[in-house]
Amino acid sequence: MLTTEERADIAGRLATAERDRTPIGPLTAAFADIDVVDAYEIQLLNIRNRLAAGARVVGHKVGLSSKAMQQMMGVDEPDYGHLLADMAVSEDEPIPAARYCFPRVEVEVGFVLGADLPGEDCTEADVLAATEAVAPSIELIDSRITDWKIKLEDTISDNASSAGFVLGKERVKPGDIDLRGIDATLHRNGELIAEGRSDAVLGDPVIAVAWLARKVASFGVRLKAGDIVLPGSCTRAIDVRPGDSFHADFSGLGSVSLQFV
């Protein structure tokens, strides 16, 4: 494990990289002793600093929720990051791609909680009971690590590579849709570029939300009414280029768009 000073140093490096859009080398190469506990503490250091500066947590995202990504990273469970109010982007306002280091988009079934979730003992039934609605969403991910050359500890430290998110206008109650059978397609500039299904997320995105509630509880955090949870992508991540226009369709759930300049 790292020292308190090393964790603070890494958190500062990541914060500067995000602010100035100047990516840094892999943390796992520079700090051979870094582990997952270090990484979550580094993430929390930067989240606390942002909260102290006026930011507000509005939810969480789950990463590494597909078996393929877990195998690639050599892990057997997902990871998570925080969603802050200033990370919300709009369908109606194009986003400068230059605001980010190496932006990518992912297609997700977003969960909007209508009630608090339990902590360590949260079940899938608890998630369904507490979910006010699901919504079409696109997550904007980014890496402050050069060229996405990341291992598990790199991405966790970097707030699970979070950068932004947008929810479409539609809302569907979880009891009115098969949450495991939502087909999703992503078009870039009118061309179909990715497709998948919601069960790519641990077999059922509800499982990912329940895992998240249990995981954050170990850090003294609870998922609360009004929170947004992004459980993981239905498709592979797609690189963003200046001028790209993305449109994601979800069977039975509606659509969401995101434009870049």
Secondary structure, DSSP 8 states (H G I E B T S, - for coil): ---HHHHHHHHHHHHHHHHHT--B--HHHH-TT--HHHHHHHHHHHHHHHHHTT--EEEEEEES-SHHHHHHHT-SS-EEEEEEGGGB--SSS-B-GGGSSS-EEEEEEEEEESS---STT--HHHHHHHEEEEEEEEEEE--SBGGG---HHHHHHTGGGEEEEEE-S--B-GGGS-TT--EEEEEETTEEEEEEEGGGTTTSHHHHHHHHHHHHHTTT----TT-EEE--BSS--EE--TT-EEEEEETTTEEEEEEB-
